[in-house]
Amino acid sequence: MNIFLVLYPALEFASGILAIVVALRALRNYNISSEKIFLGYEIAFLLIGTSSLLRSAILIETIFSSMKTIIPINAFSDMFQSILSLISYIVLLYYQLKTSFESIKKSLELVPFFIVSNELNLINAFILLYLSLYVLVKYINSRKRNQMIVSMGYFFLSLSHMSYFVRMRFGTALILENFFRFLGLAFFIVMLSETKKIEK
């Protein structure tokens, strides 16, 4: 069997598990500090993890039902994950902006809603890139290490959605999508672990 066929759903599954770990750590930090942003992380990454685990199961089924498939693409799993990702990133956007003086309603009005996977991934990438820059500006002003880590996490999650458009032309870029998502989730685990130490 082509190693690519095994590696793609495996990375998708690993990303799902990692996202669930981020959600659980965020819930623990929320119980410790009662900061709303951790509740946002918990809800958003739980959705991301669930979508990745379901997508990996669908991909495995797709691979074994058609062994001649070179690139395991399943339109339903792509659409399902894109929609759940959009919801989870809007949750992140809401809780991130809720901690500042910016208008949530005005910000959300700038986010168009589409039902096509390409458009949804573009929206997801831009939301995450905005969050990365937003937190980076906060880091420049406060020099808090955790804010830099969060900014990097958002940035790599954004890259995972941007790589979606590359994989439309080069199938092997599917691994990039999962690799960037994995890195982004890893940064959040580091941040949440360090926050837990600080809160103690």
C-alpha positions in Angstrom: 0.0 0.0 0.0 1.2 3.5 -0.8 2.7 5.0 2.3 0.9 8.3 1.5 -2.5 6.6 1.9 -1.5 5.5 5.4 0.2 8.7 6.5 -2.6 11.1 5.6 -5.4 9.6 7.7 -2.8 8.8 10.5 -1.8 12.5 10.7 -5.4 13.5 10.6 -6.2 11.2 13.5 -3.1 12.4 15.4 -4.2 16.0 14.9 -7.7 15.1 16.2 -6.2 13.6 19.4 -3.9 16.6 19.9 -6.9 19.0 19.5 -8.9 17.0 22.2 -5.8 17.3 24.5 -5.8 21.0 23.9 -9.5 21.2 24.7 -9.1 19.2 28.0 -6.1 21.3 29.1 -8.1 24.5 28.3 -11.0 23.2 30.4 -8.6 22.6 33.3 -7.1 26.1 33.0 -10.6 27.6 32.8 -11.5 25.8 36.1 -8.4 27.2 37.7 -8.5 30.8 36.5 -12.1 31.3 35.3 -10.7 33.3 32.3 -13.3 33.2 29.4 -10.6 32.8 26.8 -9.9 29.3 28.0 -13.5 28.4 27.7 -13.3 29.5 24.1 -10.3 27.3 23.5 -12.1 24.4 25.1 -15.2 24.7 22.8 -13.3 25.5 19.6 -10.6 22.7 19.9 -13.2 20.2 20.9 -15.0 20.9 17.6 -11.7 20.8 15.7 -10.7 17.5 17.3 -14.1 15.9 16.7 -14.0 16.9 13.0 -10.5 15.5 12.6 -11.3 12.2 14.2 -14.5 11.8 12.1 -12.7 12.8 9.0 -9.9 10.3 9.6 -12.5 7.5 10.0 -14.2 8.6 6.7 -10.8 8.7 4.9 -9.9 5.2 6.1 -13.2 3.9 4.9 -12.7 5.7 1.5 -9.2 4.2 1.1 -10.2 0.7 1.8 -13.3 0.9 -0.3 -11.3 2.0 -3.3 -7.7 0.8 -3.2 -7.0 2.4 -6.6 -7.5 5.9 -5.2 -4.2 7.7 -5.3 -5.4 10.7 -3.3 -8.0 9.9 -0.7 -10.4 12.8 -1.2 -13.9 12.6 0.3 -16.0 15.7 -0.5 -18.3 15.1 2.5 -15.5 14.9 5.0 -13.8 18.0 3.5 -17.1 20.0 3.7 -17.9 18.7 7.2 -14.4 19.6 8.6 -14.5 23.0 6.9 -17.9 23.9 8.5 -16.9 22.7 12.0 -13.5 24.5 11.6 -15.3 27.7 10.6 -17.6 27.4 13.7 -14.7 26.7 16.0 -12.6 29.7 14.7 -15.6 32.0 15.0 -15.8 30.9 18.6 -12.1 31.7 19.0 -12.6 35.0 17.4 -15.5 35.8 19.7 -13.7 34.9 22.9 -10.5 36.6 21.8 -12.2 39.9 21.0 -14.4 39.6 24.1 -11.4 40.3 26.2 -10.8 43.6 24.5 -12.8 46.8 23.8 -13.4 46.0 20.2 -16.9 45.5 18.9 -17.7 41.8 18.3 -20.7 42.6 16.2 -18.8 44.8 13.8 -16.0 42.2 13.5 -18.4 39.4 12.7 -20.1 41.4 10.0 -16.8 41.3 8.1 -16.9 37.5 8.0 -18.9 36.2 5.0 -20.5 32.8 5.2 -20.0 30.4 2.3 -20.9 26.8 1.7 -18.1 25.9 -0.7 -15.1 24.2 0.8 -12.6 26.4 -0.9 -14.3 29.6 0.4 -14.6 28.2 3.9 -11.0 27.3 4.1 -10.0 30.8 2.8 -12.2 32.3 5.6 -10.7 29.9 8.2 -7.2 30.9 7.1 -7.9 34.7 7.2 -9.6 34.4 10.7 -6.6 32.5 12.0 -4.1 34.9 10.4 -6.0 37.9 11.9 -5.9 36.2 15.4 -2.2 35.5 14.9 -1.5 39.2 14.1 -3.9 40.4 16.8 -2.2 38.4 19.6 1.3 39.3 18.1 0.5 43.0 18.6 -0.6 42.2 22.2 2.8 40.4 22.7 4.7 43.4 21.3 3.0 45.7 23.8 3.2 43.4 26.9 6.1 41.0 26.0 4.3 38.1 27.6 5.8 34.8 26.4 2.4 33.0 26.3 1.0 35.5 23.8 3.9 34.8 21.4 3.2 31.1 21.7 -0.5 31.6 21.0 0.3 33.8 18.0 2.5 31.0 16.6 -0.2 28.5 17.2 -2.8 30.5 15.3 -0.2 31.1 12.5 0.5 27.4 11.9 -3.3 26.6 12.0 -3.7 29.3 9.4 -1.0 27.7 7.3 -2.8 24.4 7.5 -5.9 25.9 5.8 -3.8 27.8 3.2 -2.1 24.5 2.3 -5.6 23.2 1.3 -5.3 25.2 -1.9 -1.9 23.8 -2.6 -3.1 20.2 -2.2 -5.8 20.9 -4.8 -2.9 20.8 -7.3 -0.4 18.6 -5.6 -2.0 15.7 -3.7 1.1 15.2 -1.5 0.5 18.6 0.1 -2.2 16.9 2.1 0.6 16.0 4.5 1.5 19.7 4.8 -2.1 20.5 5.8 -1.9 18.0 8.7 1.7 18.8 9.7 0.9 22.5 10.1 -2.3 21.8 12.1 -0.3 19.4 14.3 2.4 22.1 14.9 -0.3 24.7 15.7 -2.0 22.5 18.2 1.4 21.7 19.8 2.0 25.4 20.5 -1.4 25.6 22.2 -0.5 22.6 24.4 2.8 24.4 25.4 0.9 27.6 26.2 -1.7 25.9 28.3 0.9 23.9 30.2 2.8 27.1 31.0 -0.4 28.9 32.0 -1.2 26.1 34.4 2.2 26.5 36.1 1.7 30.2 36.4 -1.8 29.9 37.9 -0.5 27.5 40.6 
